[in-house]
Amino acid sequence: MIEIKEIAPTKKNLKNFTQFQIDLYNGNPYYVPPLISDDVATLNPAENPAFDFCESVYYMAYRDGKPVGRIAGIINHQVNEKSKSKTARFGFVDFIDDPEVSEALLKTVEDWSRKKGMKKLIGPLGFTDLDHEGMLTGGFDELGTMATIYNYPYYPEHLERLGYAKESDWLEFVMEVPDKIPEKYARIAEIVKKKYGLKVLKYKSRSRIKKEYGHALFHLINDAYKDLYQYSTLTERQIEYYIDIYLGLLNLDLVTLVVDKEGRLVGVGISMPSMSRALQKSKGSFFPFGWFHLLKGLKGKNDRVDLLLVAVAPDYQNKGVNALLFTDLIPYYQKYGFKYAESNPEMETNSKVQSQWEYFVTRQHRHRRSFVKKL
């Protein structure tokens, strides 16, 4: 018999909630665990500013006192107001390969969503787009990334059996870092720079980039992504939160800004060395030795770089700004010895983004999906 328990969002409970996933994938060579402290902060209403406009509930499934599954129910009221819909989300979902477990978990969140007046349930999604989203449906034998969900192949089969259908799909690509900048790319970059009076900015000081373009960077993300699937506009409180979290971690060689004649930020490319192997070795924890593996992942030799974010202002999209960004970044990729670049998820319908990879040797290696069910 399956017992479902609601989990109060204390740090201890949220740590156990996160640890379940890490235990479930113990020994899997493709799974990349989160940092437990990061997921606990994301799930904690006292820490995550997304709770200014979101609400959530957490459940764990037990059999004979042993945890066998987990799930979160989430309502993003900001997105619902913008889309004029009554939609709940499920996320942070994991379960053993047992239909009784997955059915009990999803049914519990469906019931919670109905009681909240919601008309449909979609997922897996987080609170905002900066959380992990999309269930893996292809590429199960590919090493995951820090920014994505990994799940066993049986997950989507369980969802479909429970009446969930496709809502939206993402594609992921791995590119070979070229020995030199593609000639056409370099030519486009030079034309764009001259035609629009654009300039590439590089920084050596984290405090300076935060002061001069920290807020502008996240406002650019809002403008560039506002029409994407289920996008949740970042508030000023969220922007302050993410500035402190992310900008302090980055190698600034791998961050490129593009500004116009007036100094307005119109493009940004942010990448970092792949942390996948380091996170696997850390097992999601800084202590006792996780910090060593994570530091080594940031500073040591690595043949893979993650393209965390590429954003271009709407009035400059399709004008070659991406070429300007990567013409600057590629020499740094070469400097650090990166052989491959991970795109991370892109909407399958976003041909503008996918077209930027046509000048590189590219392999589409992962596929993921959000599912929907009417309530």
N, C-alpha and C positions, 0 to 999 in steps of 0.2 A: 504493500500500500504506500502511495506517495503522500507525504505531508508537506504542505506549503506554509511557510512562515514569513510574515512581513518582518523586514529587518529595519530596526531603528537606525538612523544615520549617525551613530557614534563612530569615532575613529576606529575603535576596536572592531566593531561589526563590519565597517566598510573595508577594513584590512582583510578580514576573513572572506568577505564577498569577493574581493579582488584575488585573493590567494587561491580561491577555488579554480579559477581559470588556469593559473600557473601550474597547479597540481594536475589538472586534467590533461595538459599538454606536455607534461614532464617526459623528456626524452625525444620529443618530436623535433626533427632537425630543421624544420621550416618555420616553426612558430617563434615569434619574437615577443617576449613578455613586456608588459608596460613596467614603468617604475611604479611600485605599489604606492609610494607617497604621492605621485602625480594623480593616479586614479582616485585615491582617497580624497584629495583636494577637489577634484572635479565633481565628485559625488556628494561632497559635503556642503549643505546649504549655508553653513557659517563661513565658507571660504570662497565659493565660486560665485562671482557676481552675476552669472546667468540666472541665478535664482531670483533676481529682481523681476524677471518676467517668465520664469519657468516654475513648474512644480513637478515633483517626482515621487515615486514609491519604489521600494526594493523588496524583492522576494527571493527566498532560497527554497529549493526542493530537497526533501530528505527521504531516505528509505532506511528503515531500521536505525535511525539516528545518524546516518552518514549522509553528508551533502552530495547530491547527484545533479544539481542544476541551479542556475541563478538567472535573474532577469530584472531589468528596470523598466518601469513605466514612466513616461515623460510627457508633459504637455508644455509646448512653447507657445505661450499666449501671444507673443509678438508676431510670430509667423502666422498664427491663426487669424489675427486681426488684419494683417496685410493681405492674406489670401482669402479672407472672408470664409473660412472653413472651420469645421470642428474636428480637428485631427489630433489624435494621440500618437505617440511614438513608443516603440519598444527598442531597447538597446542593452548593451552590456549583457548579452544573452549567451549562455553556454549550458550544455547539457550532455549527459552520457547518451550513447546510442540506444535509447529506449523510448518508443513512441508515447508511453504512458507519462514519462517525465516531461517531454516537450509539450504535450497536450495540456498537462496540468499547469505548467508555467504560462503558456500563451493564453489559456482560458482565464487564468487569474487576472492577467493584465487587461484582457478584453473586458472582463466584468468591471474592473476598476475604471476603465475608460468610459464604459456605458454610464456608470454612476456619475461620472463627471460631465455627462451630456455630449460626449464625443460620438461622431458618426462613422469614423474609420480609424484604423490602426495601421501605421506604417513603420518600417524599420528593416534592419537595425540602423538607428541614428542616435546621435548624442544630443546634448543640449543645443549646441551650435555647430557650425561647419568646421570649427577648429578641433572638434572631437572626432573620434574614429567613426566611420560610417560605411555601410555597404557590406553585405555578406559575400564572402568569396564563393564564386561559382565555377571558377576555372583557374588553373595555375596552382593546384594544391602541392605540387612538387617543386615550387619556387620559394626561395627564402623570402620571408616577409620583410616589411620595413617598420621602422619606429612609428610611422604615421598611419598604418593600416591595420585592419582586422585580419587575423588568420582564423580559420575554422576548418573543422573536418568536413570531408565531402558529404557526409550524411546530413549536415545541417539543412541545406536547401531542400533536400528530399522530405525532411520532416515538415518544413514550412508548407510545401506544396500539398502534402497529404492533409494538412489542416485547413486547406482552402485559401492559402495566400497566393497571390499572383504578382507578376512583375509590375513594379511601379516605375523604377528607373534603373539604368545600368551605367556602370563606370568601366572604362578600359585603363589598363596600365601598360607602360612601355619601358623597355630597357634599351638605352642607346649606347653605342660604342663612342667613347671620347676620341675624336679624330686627332691624328698626328699634327694637323694644322687646321686653321680655320677654313671652312669651305669657301672657295673663291667667291661664289655667288652671294653667300651670306655676308662676307666682308664688304662686297660692293654695295649691297643693299644698306648695310649699316652706315657706310660713308655717305650715301645719297640722302638717307633719312636725317643724318646729323646736320648736313648742310641745308637741306630743304626747309627743315622746321626749326633750325637753330638750337638743337638739343645738345646736352652735355652730359657726359658720364661722370658721376661722383663716386669716389672711394674714400673710405674713412679708416683711420688707425685707432681712433679713440671711441670707445663705447659710449662714454658720457656725452661726447659731442654729437654722435649720430642720434642718440636719444633726444638731446635738447633740440637739435635742428630739424630732424625729420621723424622722430618717434611717433608722434600723433599723426602726422601727415601720411605715414606709411599705412597705418591701419584705416585711416579715412579713404585712402586709395583702394584698399582691399574692399571696403564697403561699396565704393562706386563701381569697381570692376566686376564684383561678384553679385551685385544686387538682384540681377534677374535669373540667377542660377537656381536650380532645384532646392527648395526648402531653405534658402539662404536666410540666416538670422542676422540682422544688422547689429554690428558691435556697438555697444553703448560706450560713453566716455569712461564709465567705471570699469568696463571690460578692457578697454584700450589701456588704461593705466595698469591693470592687472597683467595683461599680456606683454606690455613693454618691459615690465620688471622680470617676467619669467623668461622671455625668449631672447631679447637683445643682449642680455648678459652672457648667453651661452655661445653666441655665434663667433666663428672665425670671420673677421670682417673682410678678409681677402675674397671670401665666397659670397659677399653681399654687394650687389651693384645697384646703384640708383641712377635714374635718368631724369633730368630736369629740363624745363623749357627756358626760354630767354629770361623770364621773370623769376626763375628759381622754383617754379611750381613742380612738385613731384608728379611725373607722368608715367613712370615705369619702375618696377623693382623686381629683381631676381634674387632669391635667397636660397642658398643650398648649404649643406653641411655633410661632412664625412658620414657614411653609413654607420649607424650605431647598432645594427642588427646583431652582429657577432658579440659585441660588448654587452648588450642587454641580455643575450642568451647566457653568457658567462656570469653575469651579475645575478641572474634569476629574479630580477625585479627589485633587488634591494641594494642600498648603498653599503650595508654592513653585513658581515665583517670585512669582505674584500671586494664588494661590488664597485665601490668608488674607484678602485685601482683599474678594473676592467673598463669602466666608463671613461676615465681619464685617458687610458691607452687608446680607446676608440676615437676620442677627439683629437689626440695628439700623435698617435702612432701611425704606422704604415697602413694604408687602406686602399684597395683598388676600386672602391665604389663610392659614388657621391649621390646623395638624395636631393632632388630638386623639390625643396619644401614648398616653395611658393613663387609663382610668376604672376604679376598683376600689372595691367596696363590701363590707364585712364580711358574711359569709353570714347572720348573724342580723338584718341590716338590709336585705337585698335585697328588692325588691318593696314597699318601704315609702316610696318617694318621695325617697330620699337623692339620687338623680341630679338631681331637680328643684332641690334645694338647691344642689348643685354648680354647675349651669349658670345658675341665677338669679344667682349671684355672678360667674360667668365672662363672661356675655354683655355686661355693661357694659364690661368690659375689652376684649373683642373689638371693640366699637363704638369705644372710645377709640383703638385702634390702627388703625382703618380696615379691619378684616378684613370681607370680603364673603361669603366662603365658608369652610366648615369641613370638613376631611377626616376621616372616621371611622377610616380604616385598617381592616385586616381584622377581621371578626367571623364567628364560626362561623355557618353558615347555619341551624343548629338552635337558636341562642341567641336565642330570641324575647324574652327578658327585656331583653337589650341593645338589640335592634332597636326595641322598643316605645318607647324613650325618644326616638326621633326623630319620633314621630307628630305632635308639635306644631309641627314645622318643615317648610318647603318642602324636600323631599328628593328626590334622584335616586340610584338604585342604578346605579353607573357602572362598577364593576369586579367581576370574579369570578375566583377562583383555586381551585386544587385540589391536594391531595396525592394521589399515586398509590401503589399497592401491587402487589407481585408476590410470589407464593409461590416459595420457592427449592427 
